[in-house]
Amino acid sequence: MKMKIYLTYNADNVRLPIIWQLGQSFEVVTNVRTADVKEHMGLVALELDGETEVVEQAVRWLQDQSVHVEPIEQNVVEG
C-alpha cells in the first residue's frame, strides 16, 4: 500500500527525528516529497509504502507523537 499524507508538526515536536524513528520502528519506506520546516512548526508531504496493516500502524504512531496527519490527493504530490 502506498499512502500520501501531510504531517503537521508543532513547536514541541518539530525538532524531533520523527520520520527517522518511523522508518526504524516500522517496515515502511518513507519518501519526503516536500517540506517546509520552521522554528516552531513544520509541514511535510510524506509518502509511506508498505503492507497495509503496517502503514496504518505507522500513521497511528505518528498521531501518538502529536503529529497531525491528513491524507493528500495523489495529484497534489505527483503534480
Secondary structure, 3 states (H helix, E strand, C coil): CEEEEEEEECCCCCCCCHHHHHHHHCCCEEEEEEEEECCCCEEEEEEEECCHHHHHHHHHHHHHCCCEEEECCHHHHHC
